[in-house]
Amino acid sequence: MDLGVGLGLRQGEVFGLAADDFDFEQGVVHIRRQLQWASGKTYFCLPKGSKERSVPVPPHLTRRVREALQAFPATSCTLPWSDPAEPVNDAQRRERMPVAVSLVITTAHGNPVAHKTFNEFNWRKALLAVGLAWQTGEKAEK
């Protein structure tokens, strides 16, 4: 939540953040990739618009990220780049070469976070708890 709201990032960008994307001295985070899913497979690709960017990190968030990384170190994860499908030629093989990234956000087992699982079991529960969503089968009150 802190990363998404505090930095204005999309869900895939938060899940694709690496420890070395943070430049604590300059007070910025470099958005270099996002985590994407297709046909049940996870892969890295450029952020929306195919453009990397740098986002300022407020001092209070810098402190929280540093503390979190000390308590929960980033986990190395290797995934294909750009497209999870098996390459059929050398050009695709080069474009889709797996990339190793030390992800800041992973599951308890050190795997990349699956957006569907996160949305259903974490995000939806948080929305329900604060009254911004309703249980399946219930109608929203106007």
CNS distance restraints for C-alpha pairs under 8 A (distance, minus, plus):
assign (resid   1 and name CA) (resid   5 and name CA) 5.88 0.50 0.50
assign (resid   1 and name CA) (resid   6 and name CA) 7.76 0.50 0.50
assign (resid   2 and name CA) (resid   6 and name CA) 5.21 0.50 0.50
assign (resid   2 and name CA) (resid   7 and name CA) 7.71 0.50 0.50
assign (resid   2 and name CA) (resid  61 and name CA) 7.40 0.50 0.50
assign (resid   3 and name CA) (resid   7 and name CA) 5.53 0.50 0.50
assign (resid   3 and name CA) (resid   8 and name CA) 7.50 0.50 0.50
assign (resid   3 and name CA) (resid   9 and name CA) 7.01 0.50 0.50
assign (resid   3 and name CA) (resid  14 and name CA) 6.53 0.50 0.50
assign (resid   3 and name CA) (resid  61 and name CA) 8.00 0.50 0.50
assign (resid   4 and name CA) (resid   8 and name CA) 5.35 0.50 0.50
assign (resid   4 and name CA) (resid   9 and name CA) 4.67 0.50 0.50
assign (resid   4 and name CA) (resid  10 and name CA) 6.42 0.50 0.50
assign (resid   4 and name CA) (resid  11 and name CA) 6.83 0.50 0.50
assign (resid   4 and name CA) (resid  14 and name CA) 6.23 0.50 0.50
assign (resid   5 and name CA) (resid   9 and name CA) 6.91 0.50 0.50
assign (resid   6 and name CA) (resid  57 and name CA) 7.72 0.50 0.50
assign (resid   6 and name CA) (resid  58 and name CA) 7.82 0.50 0.50
assign (resid   6 and name CA) (resid  61 and name CA) 7.20 0.50 0.50
assign (resid   7 and name CA) (resid  55 and name CA) 6.77 0.50 0.50
assign (resid   7 and name CA) (resid  56 and name CA) 7.39 0.50 0.50
assign (resid   7 and name CA) (resid  57 and name CA) 6.66 0.50 0.50
assign (resid   9 and name CA) (resid  13 and name CA) 5.97 0.50 0.50
assign (resid   9 and name CA) (resid  14 and name CA) 6.23 0.50 0.50
assign (resid  10 and name CA) (resid  14 and name CA) 6.39 0.50 0.50
assign (resid  11 and name CA) (resid  15 and name CA) 6.31 0.50 0.50
assign (resid  11 and name CA) (resid 115 and name CA) 7.87 0.50 0.50
assign (resid  12 and name CA) (resid  16 and name CA) 6.05 0.50 0.50
assign (resid  12 and name CA) (resid  34 and name CA) 4.83 0.50 0.50
assign (resid  12 and name CA) (resid  35 and name CA) 4.71 0.50 0.50
assign (resid  12 and name CA) (resid  36 and name CA) 6.23 0.50 0.50
assign (resid  12 and name CA) (resid 115 and name CA) 7.89 0.50 0.50
assign (resid  13 and name CA) (resid  17 and name CA) 6.27 0.50 0.50
assign (resid  13 and name CA) (resid  31 and name CA) 7.03 0.50 0.50
assign (resid  13 and name CA) (resid  33 and name CA) 6.38 0.50 0.50
assign (resid  13 and name CA) (resid  34 and name CA) 4.21 0.50 0.50
assign (resid  13 and name CA) (resid  35 and name CA) 6.39 0.50 0.50
assign (resid  13 and name CA) (resid  47 and name CA) 6.64 0.50 0.50
assign (resid  14 and name CA) (resid  34 and name CA) 7.29 0.50 0.50
assign (resid  14 and name CA) (resid 105 and name CA) 7.56 0.50 0.50
assign (resid  15 and name CA) (resid  34 and name CA) 6.80 0.50 0.50
assign (resid  15 and name CA) (resid  35 and name CA) 5.88 0.50 0.50
assign (resid  15 and name CA) (resid 103 and name CA) 7.48 0.50 0.50
assign (resid  15 and name CA) (resid 104 and name CA) 7.58 0.50 0.50
assign (resid  15 and name CA) (resid 105 and name CA) 5.78 0.50 0.50
assign (resid  15 and name CA) (resid 106 and name CA) 7.58 0.50 0.50
assign (resid  15 and name CA) (resid 112 and name CA) 7.25 0.50 0.50
assign (resid  15 and name CA) (resid 113 and name CA) 6.53 0.50 0.50
assign (resid  16 and name CA) (resid  33 and name CA) 5.91 0.50 0.50
assign (resid  16 and name CA) (resid  34 and name CA) 4.54 0.50 0.50
assign (resid  16 and name CA) (resid  35 and name CA) 4.81 0.50 0.50
assign (resid  16 and name CA) (resid  44 and name CA) 7.25 0.50 0.50
assign (resid  16 and name CA) (resid 103 and name CA) 6.46 0.50 0.50
assign (resid  16 and name CA) (resid 104 and name CA) 7.85 0.50 0.50
assign (resid  16 and name CA) (resid 105 and name CA) 7.76 0.50 0.50
assign (resid  17 and name CA) (resid  21 and name CA) 6.57 0.50 0.50
assign (resid  17 and name CA) (resid  31 and name CA) 7.20 0.50 0.50
assign (resid  17 and name CA) (resid  32 and name CA) 7.91 0.50 0.50
assign (resid  17 and name CA) (resid  33 and name CA) 7.25 0.50 0.50
assign (resid  17 and name CA) (resid  34 and name CA) 7.34 0.50 0.50
assign (resid  17 and name CA) (resid 103 and name CA) 5.74 0.50 0.50
assign (resid  17 and name CA) (resid 104 and name CA) 5.84 0.50 0.50
assign (resid  17 and name CA) (resid 105 and name CA) 7.31 0.50 0.50
assign (resid  18 and name CA) (resid  22 and name CA) 7.61 0.50 0.50
assign (resid  18 and name CA) (resid  74 and name CA) 7.23 0.50 0.50
assign (resid  18 and name CA) (resid 101 and name CA) 6.11 0.50 0.50
assign (resid  18 and name CA) (resid 102 and name CA) 5.04 0.50 0.50
assign (resid  18 and name CA) (resid 103 and name CA) 4.40 0.50 0.50
assign (resid  18 and name CA) (resid 104 and name CA) 5.29 0.50 0.50
assign (resid  19 and name CA) (resid  69 and name CA) 7.85 0.50 0.50
assign (resid  19 and name CA) (resid  74 and name CA) 6.18 0.50 0.50
assign (resid  19 and name CA) (resid 102 and name CA) 6.05 0.50 0.50
assign (resid  19 and name CA) (resid 103 and name CA) 6.45 0.50 0.50
assign (resid  19 and name CA) (resid 104 and name CA) 5.74 0.50 0.50
assign (resid  20 and name CA) (resid 102 and name CA) 7.72 0.50 0.50
assign (resid  21 and name CA) (resid  29 and name CA) 5.46 0.50 0.50
assign (resid  21 and name CA) (resid  30 and name CA) 5.01 0.50 0.50
assign (resid  21 and name CA) (resid  31 and name CA) 6.90 0.50 0.50
assign (resid  21 and name CA) (resid  32 and name CA) 7.50 0.50 0.50
assign (resid  22 and name CA) (resid  27 and name CA) 7.87 0.50 0.50
assign (resid  22 and name CA) (resid  28 and name CA) 6.22 0.50 0.50
assign (resid  22 and name CA) (resid  29 and name CA) 4.37 0.50 0.50
assign (resid  22 and name CA) (resid  30 and name CA) 6.42 0.50 0.50
assign (resid  23 and name CA) (resid  27 and name CA) 5.92 0.50 0.50
assign (resid  23 and name CA) (resid  28 and name CA) 5.38 0.50 0.50
assign (resid  23 and name CA) (resid  29 and name CA) 5.87 0.50 0.50
assign (resid  23 and name CA) (resid  30 and name CA) 7.73 0.50 0.50
assign (resid  24 and name CA) (resid  28 and name CA) 6.53 0.50 0.50
assign (resid  24 and name CA) (resid  29 and name CA) 7.94 0.50 0.50
assign (resid  24 and name CA) (resid  62 and name CA) 6.69 0.50 0.50
assign (resid  27 and name CA) (resid  56 and name CA) 5.85 0.50 0.50
assign (resid  27 and name CA) (resid  57 and name CA) 5.24 0.50 0.50
assign (resid  27 and name CA) (resid  58 and name CA) 7.09 0.50 0.50
assign (resid  27 and name CA) (resid  59 and name CA) 7.33 0.50 0.50
assign (resid  27 and name CA) (resid  62 and name CA) 7.29 0.50 0.50
assign (resid  28 and name CA) (resid  54 and name CA) 6.24 0.50 0.50
assign (resid  28 and name CA) (resid  55 and name CA) 5.37 0.50 0.50
assign (resid  28 and name CA) (resid  56 and name CA) 4.29 0.50 0.50
assign (resid  28 and name CA) (resid  57 and name CA) 5.01 0.50 0.50
assign (resid  29 and name CA) (resid  54 and name CA) 5.60 0.50 0.50
assign (resid  29 and name CA) (resid  55 and name CA) 5.36 0.50 0.50
assign (resid  29 and name CA) (resid  56 and name CA) 6.46 0.50 0.50
assign (resid  29 and name CA) (resid  57 and name CA) 6.56 0.50 0.50
assign (resid  30 and name CA) (resid  52 and name CA) 7.23 0.50 0.50
assign (resid  30 and name CA) (resid  53 and name CA) 5.85 0.50 0.50
assign (resid  30 and name CA) (resid  54 and name CA) 4.35 0.50 0.50
assign (resid  30 and name CA) (resid  55 and name CA) 6.43 0.50 0.50
assign (resid  31 and name CA) (resid  47 and name CA) 7.09 0.50 0.50
assign (resid  31 and name CA) (resid  52 and name CA) 5.49 0.50 0.50
assign (resid  31 and name CA) (resid  53 and name CA) 5.27 0.50 0.50
assign (resid  31 and name CA) (resid  54 and name CA) 5.90 0.50 0.50
assign (resid  31 and name CA) (resid  55 and name CA) 7.41 0.50 0.50
assign (resid  32 and name CA) (resid  46 and name CA) 6.31 0.50 0.50
assign (resid  32 and name CA) (resid  47 and name CA) 6.57 0.50 0.50
assign (resid  32 and name CA) (resid  51 and name CA) 7.86 0.50 0.50
assign (resid  32 and name CA) (resid  52 and name CA) 4.91 0.50 0.50
assign (resid  32 and name CA) (resid  53 and name CA) 6.95 0.50 0.50
assign (resid  33 and name CA) (resid  44 and name CA) 6.26 0.50 0.50
assign (resid  33 and name CA) (resid  45 and name CA) 5.39 0.50 0.50
assign (resid  33 and name CA) (resid  46 and name CA) 4.46 0.50 0.50
assign (resid  33 and name CA) (resid  47 and name CA) 5.05 0.50 0.50
assign (resid  33 and name CA) (resid  52 and name CA) 7.28 0.50 0.50
assign (resid  34 and name CA) (resid  44 and name CA) 5.69 0.50 0.50
assign (resid  34 and name CA) (resid  45 and name CA) 5.56 0.50 0.50
assign (resid  34 and name CA) (resid  46 and name CA) 5.97 0.50 0.50
assign (resid  34 and name CA) (resid  47 and name CA) 5.24 0.50 0.50
assign (resid  35 and name CA) (resid  42 and name CA) 6.92 0.50 0.50
assign (resid  35 and name CA) (resid  43 and name CA) 5.87 0.50 0.50
assign (resid  35 and name CA) (resid  44 and name CA) 4.84 0.50 0.50
assign (resid  35 and name CA) (resid  45 and name CA) 6.62 0.50 0.50
assign (resid  36 and name CA) (resid  42 and name CA) 5.73 0.50 0.50
assign (resid  36 and name CA) (resid  43 and name CA) 5.42 0.50 0.50
assign (resid  36 and name CA) (resid  44 and name CA) 6.06 0.50 0.50
assign (resid  36 and name CA) (resid  45 and name CA) 7.02 0.50 0.50
assign (resid  37 and name CA) (resid  41 and name CA) 5.44 0.50 0.50
assign (resid  37 and name CA) (resid  42 and name CA) 4.54 0.50 0.50
assign (resid  37 and name CA) (resid  43 and name CA) 6.34 0.50 0.50
assign (resid  37 and name CA) (resid 114 and name CA) 7.90 0.50 0.50
assign (resid  38 and name CA) (resid  42 and name CA) 6.63 0.50 0.50
assign (resid  38 and name CA) (resid  84 and name CA) 7.19 0.50 0.50
assign (resid  41 and name CA) (resid  84 and name CA) 6.20 0.50 0.50
assign (resid  42 and name CA) (resid  79 and name CA) 7.04 0.50 0.50
assign (resid  42 and name CA) (resid  80 and name CA) 7.89 0.50 0.50
assign (resid  42 and name CA) (resid  84 and name CA) 6.73 0.50 0.50
assign (resid  42 and name CA) (resid 112 and name CA) 7.84 0.50 0.50
assign (resid  42 and name CA) (resid 114 and name CA) 8.00 0.50 0.50
assign (resid  43 and name CA) (resid  79 and name CA) 5.29 0.50 0.50
assign (resid  43 and name CA) (resid  80 and name CA) 5.16 0.50 0.50
assign (resid  43 and name CA) (resid  81 and name CA) 5.86 0.50 0.50
assign (resid  43 and name CA) (resid  82 and name CA) 6.70 0.50 0.50
assign (resid  43 and name CA) (resid  83 and name CA) 6.51 0.50 0.50
assign (resid  43 and name CA) (resid  84 and name CA) 5.79 0.50 0.50
assign (resid  44 and name CA) (resid  79 and name CA) 6.49 0.50 0.50
assign (resid  44 and name CA) (resid  80 and name CA) 6.31 0.50 0.50
assign (resid  44 and name CA) (resid  81 and name CA) 4.88 0.50 0.50
assign (resid  44 and name CA) (resid  82 and name CA) 5.92 0.50 0.50
assign (resid  44 and name CA) (resid  83 and name CA) 7.82 0.50 0.50
assign (resid  44 and name CA) (resid  99 and name CA) 7.86 0.50 0.50
assign (resid  45 and name CA) (resid  81 and name CA) 5.68 0.50 0.50
assign (resid  45 and name CA) (resid  82 and name CA) 4.65 0.50 0.50
assign (resid  45 and name CA) (resid  83 and name CA) 7.72 0.50 0.50
assign (resid  46 and name CA) (resid  50 and name CA) 4.97 0.50 0.50
assign (resid  46 and name CA) (resid  51 and name CA) 6.50 0.50 0.50
assign (resid  46 and name CA) (resid  52 and name CA) 6.90 0.50 0.50
assign (resid  46 and name CA) (resid  82 and name CA) 7.59 0.50 0.50
assign (resid  47 and name CA) (resid  51 and name CA) 5.95 0.50 0.50
assign (resid  47 and name CA) (resid  52 and name CA) 6.32 0.50 0.50
assign (resid  57 and name CA) (resid  61 and name CA) 6.37 0.50 0.50
assign (resid  57 and name CA) (resid  62 and name CA) 6.17 0.50 0.50
assign (resid  58 and name CA) (resid  62 and name CA) 6.26 0.50 0.50
assign (resid  59 and name CA) (resid  63 and name CA) 6.33 0.50 0.50
assign (resid  60 and name CA) (resid  64 and name CA) 6.42 0.50 0.50
assign (resid  61 and name CA) (resid  65 and name CA) 6.06 0.50 0.50
assign (resid  62 and name CA) (resid  66 and name CA) 6.18 0.50 0.50
assign (resid  63 and name CA) (resid  67 and name CA) 6.22 0.50 0.50
assign (resid  64 and name CA) (resid  68 and name CA) 6.06 0.50 0.50
assign (resid  65 and name CA) (resid  69 and name CA) 6.06 0.50 0.50
assign (resid  66 and name CA) (resid  70 and name CA) 6.29 0.50 0.50
assign (resid  67 and name CA) (resid  71 and name CA) 6.28 0.50 0.50
assign (resid  68 and name CA) (resid  72 and name CA) 5.67 0.50 0.50
assign (resid  68 and name CA) (resid  73 and name CA) 7.58 0.50 0.50
assign (resid  69 and name CA) (resid  73 and name CA) 4.70 0.50 0.50
assign (resid  69 and name CA) (resid  74 and name CA) 6.47 0.50 0.50
assign (resid  69 and name CA) (resid 104 and name CA) 7.32 0.50 0.50
assign (resid  73 and name CA) (resid 104 and name CA) 7.29 0.50 0.50
assign (resid  74 and name CA) (resid 102 and name CA) 5.24 0.50 0.50
assign (resid  74 and name CA) (resid 103 and name CA) 5.17 0.50 0.50
assign (resid  74 and name CA) (resid 104 and name CA) 4.62 0.50 0.50
assign (resid  74 and name CA) (resid 105 and name CA) 7.23 0.50 0.50
assign (resid  75 and name CA) (resid 101 and name CA) 7.87 0.50 0.50
assign (resid  75 and name CA) (resid 102 and name CA) 4.88 0.50 0.50
assign (resid  75 and name CA) (resid 103 and name CA) 5.22 0.50 0.50
assign (resid  75 and name CA) (resid 104 and name CA) 6.75 0.50 0.50
assign (resid  75 and name CA) (resid 106 and name CA) 7.12 0.50 0.50
assign (resid  75 and name CA) (resid 110 and name CA) 6.12 0.50 0.50
assign (resid  76 and name CA) (resid 100 and name CA) 6.42 0.50 0.50
assign (resid  76 and name CA) (resid 101 and name CA) 5.41 0.50 0.50
assign (resid  76 and name CA) (resid 102 and name CA) 4.02 0.50 0.50
assign (resid  76 and name CA) (resid 103 and name CA) 6.09 0.50 0.50
assign (resid  77 and name CA) (resid 100 and name CA) 5.40 0.50 0.50
assign (resid  77 and name CA) (resid 101 and name CA) 5.33 0.50 0.50
assign (resid  77 and name CA) (resid 102 and name CA) 6.08 0.50 0.50
assign (resid  77 and name CA) (resid 103 and name CA) 6.64 0.50 0.50
assign (resid  77 and name CA) (resid 111 and name CA) 7.20 0.50 0.50
assign (resid  77 and name CA) (resid 112 and name CA) 7.33 0.50 0.50
assign (resid  78 and name CA) (resid  98 and name CA) 6.06 0.50 0.50
assign (resid  78 and name CA) (resid  99 and name CA) 5.28 0.50 0.50
assign (resid  78 and name CA) (resid 100 and name CA) 4.08 0.50 0.50
assign (resid  78 and name CA) (resid 101 and name CA) 6.31 0.50 0.50
assign (resid  79 and name CA) (resid  98 and name CA) 4.96 0.50 0.50
assign (resid  79 and name CA) (resid  99 and name CA) 5.53 0.50 0.50
assign (resid  79 and name CA) (resid 100 and name CA) 6.64 0.50 0.50
assign (resid  80 and name CA) (resid  84 and name CA) 5.86 0.50 0.50
assign (resid  80 and name CA) (resid  96 and name CA) 5.40 0.50 0.50
assign (resid  80 and name CA) (resid  97 and name CA) 5.68 0.50 0.50
assign (resid  80 and name CA) (resid  98 and name CA) 3.85 0.50 0.50
assign (resid  80 and name CA) (resid  99 and name CA) 6.06 0.50 0.50
assign (resid  81 and name CA) (resid  95 and name CA) 6.82 0.50 0.50
assign (resid  81 and name CA) (resid  96 and name CA) 4.57 0.50 0.50
assign (resid  81 and name CA) (resid  97 and name CA) 5.87 0.50 0.50
assign (resid  81 and name CA) (resid  98 and name CA) 5.63 0.50 0.50
assign (resid  81 and name CA) (resid  99 and name CA) 6.36 0.50 0.50
assign (resid  82 and name CA) (resid  95 and name CA) 6.98 0.50 0.50
assign (resid  82 and name CA) (resid  96 and name CA) 5.73 0.50 0.50
assign (resid  83 and name CA) (resid  96 and name CA) 6.09 0.50 0.50
assign (resid  84 and name CA) (resid  96 and name CA) 7.46 0.50 0.50
assign (resid  87 and name CA) (resid  92 and name CA) 5.11 0.50 0.50
assign (resid  87 and name CA) (resid  93 and name CA) 5.23 0.50 0.50
assign (resid  87 and name CA) (resid  96 and name CA) 7.24 0.50 0.50
assign (resid  88 and name CA) (resid  92 and name CA) 6.58 0.50 0.50
assign (resid  88 and name CA) (resid  93 and name CA) 7.36 0.50 0.50
assign (resid  89 and name CA) (resid  93 and name CA) 6.19 0.50 0.50
assign (resid  90 and name CA) (resid  94 and name CA) 6.22 0.50 0.50
assign (resid  91 and name CA) (resid  95 and name CA) 6.25 0.50 0.50
assign (resid  92 and name CA) (resid  96 and name CA) 5.86 0.50 0.50
assign (resid  93 and name CA) (resid  97 and name CA) 5.94 0.50 0.50
assign (resid 103 and name CA) (resid 112 and name CA) 7.71 0.50 0.50
assign (resid 105 and name CA) (resid 112 and name CA) 7.33 0.50 0.50
assign (resid 105 and name CA) (resid 113 and name CA) 7.18 0.50 0.50
assign (resid 106 and name CA) (resid 110 and name CA) 5.24 0.50 0.50
assign (resid 106 and name CA) (resid 111 and name CA) 5.33 0.50 0.50
assign (resid 106 and name CA) (resid 112 and name CA) 4.93 0.50 0.50
assign (resid 106 and name CA) (resid 113 and name CA) 5.40 0.50 0.50
assign (resid 107 and name CA) (resid 111 and name CA) 5.24 0.50 0.50
assign (resid 107 and name CA) (resid 112 and name CA) 6.34 0.50 0.50
assign (resid 107 and name CA) (resid 113 and name CA) 5.75 0.50 0.50
assign (resid 113 and name CA) (resid 117 and name CA) 7.73 0.50 0.50
assign (resid 113 and name CA) (resid 118 and name CA) 6.97 0.50 0.50
assign (resid 114 and name CA) (resid 118 and name CA) 6.20 0.50 0.50
assign (resid 115 and name CA) (resid 119 and name CA) 5.94 0.50 0.50
assign (resid 116 and name CA) (resid 120 and name CA) 6.10 0.50 0.50
assign (resid 117 and name CA) (resid 121 and name CA) 5.84 0.50 0.50
assign (resid 117 and name CA) (resid 122 and name CA) 7.67 0.50 0.50
assign (resid 118 and name CA) (resid 122 and name CA) 5.13 0.50 0.50
assign (resid 118 and name CA) (resid 123 and name CA) 6.20 0.50 0.50
assign (resid 119 and name CA) (resid 123 and name CA) 4.71 0.50 0.50
assign (resid 119 and name CA) (resid 124 and name CA) 5.78 0.50 0.50
assign (resid 120 and name CA) (resid 124 and name CA) 5.35 0.50 0.50
assign (resid 120 and name CA) (resid 125 and name CA) 7.37 0.50 0.50
assign (resid 121 and name CA) (resid 125 and name CA) 6.23 0.50 0.50
assign (resid 122 and name CA) (resid 126 and name CA) 6.30 0.50 0.50
assign (resid 123 and name CA) (resid 127 and name CA) 6.28 0.50 0.50
assign (resid 124 and name CA) (resid 128 and name CA) 6.10 0.50 0.50
assign (resid 124 and name CA) (resid 133 and name CA) 7.17 0.50 0.50
assign (resid 125 and name CA) (resid 129 and name CA) 6.10 0.50 0.50
assign (resid 126 and name CA) (resid 130 and name CA) 6.57 0.50 0.50
assign (resid 127 and name CA) (resid 131 and name CA) 6.13 0.50 0.50
assign (resid 127 and name CA) (resid 132 and name CA) 4.93 0.50 0.50
assign (resid 127 and name CA) (resid 133 and name CA) 5.33 0.50 0.50
assign (resid 128 and name CA) (resid 132 and name CA) 5.83 0.50 0.50
assign (resid 128 and name CA) (resid 133 and name CA) 4.86 0.50 0.50
assign (resid 128 and name CA) (resid 134 and name CA) 5.98 0.50 0.50
assign (resid 128 and name CA) (resid 135 and name CA) 7.54 0.50 0.50
assign (resid 134 and name CA) (resid 138 and name CA) 6.29 0.50 0.50
assign (resid 134 and name CA) (resid 139 and name CA) 7.35 0.50 0.50
assign (resid 134 and name CA) (resid 140 and name CA) 6.68 0.50 0.50
